[in-house]
Amino acid sequence: MPNLKFVRDRIKSVKNTRKITEAMRLVAAAKVRRAQEQVTATRPFADRLAQVLYGLQSRLKFEEADLPLLKQRPVKNVGLLVISGDRGLCGGYNTNVIRRGESRAKELTAEGVGYKYVLVGRKADQYFRRRNQPIDANFTGLEQIPTAKEANQIADELLSLFLSETVDRVELVYTRFVSLVSSRPVVQTLLPLDPQGLEASDDEIFRLTTRRGEFRVERERVETPQQSLPRDMIFEQDPVQILNALLPLYLNNQILRALQEAAASELAARMTAMNSASENASEMVKSLTLDYNKARQAAITQEILEVVGGAEALG
């Protein structure tokens, strides 16, 4: 019977594990909903900022404006902002974005360009620190649902590096959210800001829904209206000064959006991983239950044979 007891204990253990993975899946789903609510809440400000920048762009020639955030310099050093997570159990999310940041650093080295890391998330910090990589700053223990305050702190660090000419370009490496089962690490240039990238464009937001008890994500296309400022509008300040004040806000918004996309990707990856773990646990319980029943039946059959054999011997 010790074999039966071992299988029975294993079944109980796997069922307990399945309860934990299912709970983690539901928690991740709730946080994805909170992330989607935050994206919706921050969109009016982002849309209005894009409209104002587009209006200023139509009144000014950005190339002629002598603004630090638009200044193009020969690239000798690049700051790499890599956004990862603080925790694991989310499939290949952290591994994929870390490898993308590492491969980008190798590309820059091959071109004879130096680099420095600015890291978000404990996983990236641990990985690059163990390999003695040049790390200028790290941000860990952030909220799983990103906040504007956290984005501002990261933006201040990047602006300090760029304006002090410690780096000549800042690139962002993060995971772009595609769907619950798909995300893609991408590289995006943050600084210097590209005037052509400041004009308003159609965007997308994600919505987590349920259908027949299953979670699914729908992407909704949002059109941002492009409104030029009235030609008779009089500025109390120099438009260049206004633009110089708005560009850091635009940078903060870009970083916040990247943090939101990365958080949604991490939570979706955790949902998928925990869902797979729950399904694997269910399959394992079925297999172990079958083995238990077979072993139990074999034990009963053996006992019957022993009783029959004993009766025949007595007869």
Salt bridges, closest charged atoms under 4 A:
ASP9 OD2 - LYS5 NZ 3.00
GLU22 OE2 - ARG25 NH2 2.62
ASP47 OD1 - ARG43 NH1 3.63
GLU107 OE1 - ARG104 NH1 2.96
ASP125 OD1 - ARG129 NH2 2.80
ASP168 OD1 - ARG73 NE 3.14
GLU171 OE1 - ARG104 NE 2.74
GLU171 OE2 - ARG169 NH2 2.84
ASP202 OD2 - ARG221 NE 3.91
ASP203 OD2 - ARG43 NH2 3.66
ASP203 OD2 - ARG257 NH1 2.82
GLU204 OE1 - ARG219 NE 2.98
GLU204 OE2 - ARG221 NH1 3.67
GLU218 OE2 - ARG216 NH1 2.85
GLU220 OE1 - ARG207 NE 2.50
GLU261 OE2 - ARG257 NH2 3.31
GLU266 OE2 - ARG270 NH2 3.18
